[in-house]
Amino acid sequence: MAKLLLKAPSIQLDSKDRHGRTPLSWAAASGNIEMVKSLLGASNVNVNSQDNNGRTPLSWAASSNSYDIVQVLLRMPDTDANLKDHDGRTPLSWAIRSAGQGTIEALKRQTDSRRFMAQ
């Protein structure tokens, strides 16, 4: 069903709910890797879309300890692993809070350590 919806030209894949969250954000938070991959395959999806709290799909995946989804998002050339939410937290900060060691290591490789250490 989801794949059919993704092919419908009238569907706005980057539409936001009342919390400012996109389908990619929800899929990343819930650990639905197939949906994340399908959404990322669409040309009109913003991988860095921020919700009302400034959180990105990457920060949601990191806080959910969804290592595989973090890896998929980090492979996208436009993913910004350094984006902060409104509380100043980065995806790495969220991964540390959830104690996901694999996720922490993956994000450390993509994060500008100088910017992170200055926080």
C-alpha positions in Angstrom: 0.0 0.0 0.0 2.7 2.5 0.9 4.6 1.9 -2.3 1.4 2.7 -4.3 1.0 5.9 -2.4 4.6 6.8 -3.1 4.0 6.5 -6.8 0.9 8.8 -6.7 1.8 12.1 -8.3 -0.6 14.1 -6.1 0.9 12.9 -2.8 3.1 15.4 -1.1 5.8 13.3 0.6 7.2 16.2 2.6 3.9 17.3 4.0 4.0 18.0 7.7 1.6 17.1 10.5 0.6 19.5 13.4 4.0 18.7 15.0 5.9 19.6 11.9 6.9 16.0 11.3 7.1 14.4 7.9 6.5 10.8 6.8 10.3 10.4 6.7 10.6 11.6 10.3 7.9 9.1 11.5 9.4 6.2 9.5 12.9 7.0 10.9 11.6 7.2 14.5 9.6 3.9 14.2 12.4 1.9 12.7 10.7 1.3 9.4 13.7 1.0 7.2 11.8 -0.1 4.1 9.7 3.0 4.3 12.7 5.2 4.9 14.4 3.8 1.8 11.3 4.2 -0.3 10.8 7.8 0.8 14.5 8.6 0.2 14.1 7.3 -3.3 11.6 10.1 -4.1 13.1 13.3 -5.4 10.9 15.6 -3.4 11.8 14.5 0.1 14.0 16.7 2.3 16.3 14.5 4.4 17.0 17.5 6.7 13.4 18.6 7.3 13.0 19.9 10.8 9.9 19.6 12.9 8.4 22.1 15.3 11.2 21.3 17.8 13.9 21.4 15.2 14.4 17.7 15.1 15.4 15.9 11.9 14.7 12.3 10.7 18.3 11.6 11.6 17.9 12.8 15.2 14.7 10.7 15.5 16.5 7.6 14.2 19.4 8.3 16.5 17.2 8.7 19.6 15.3 5.5 18.7 18.6 3.6 18.4 17.8 2.7 14.8 21.4 2.0 13.7 20.4 0.7 10.2 18.3 3.8 9.5 21.0 6.1 10.8 23.4 4.4 8.3 20.9 4.9 5.4 20.4 8.5 6.3 24.1 9.2 6.6 24.7 7.8 3.1 22.5 10.5 1.6 24.8 13.3 0.3 22.5 16.1 1.7 22.2 14.7 5.2 23.5 17.2 7.8 24.6 15.3 10.9 25.4 18.6 12.6 21.9 20.2 12.6 20.8 21.2 16.1 17.3 21.1 17.4 15.8 24.0 19.3 17.4 22.8 22.5 20.8 22.7 20.9 20.9 18.9 20.5 22.5 17.2 17.5 21.7 13.6 16.3 24.9 12.5 18.1 23.6 14.1 21.4 20.3 12.1 20.9 22.3 8.9 20.2 24.3 9.4 23.4 21.1 9.8 25.4 19.8 6.5 24.1 23.1 4.7 24.6 23.3 3.2 21.1 27.0 2.5 20.7 26.8 1.7 17.0 24.8 4.7 16.2 27.2 6.9 18.3 30.2 5.6 16.3 28.5 6.2 13.0 27.5 9.7 13.9 30.9 10.5 15.3 32.4 9.7 11.9 30.0 12.2 10.2 30.0 15.0 12.8 32.3 17.9 12.7 34.1 17.2 16.0 35.2 20.8 16.4 31.6 22.1 16.3 30.4 19.3 18.6 33.2 19.9 21.2 32.4 23.6 21.3 28.9 22.9 22.6 
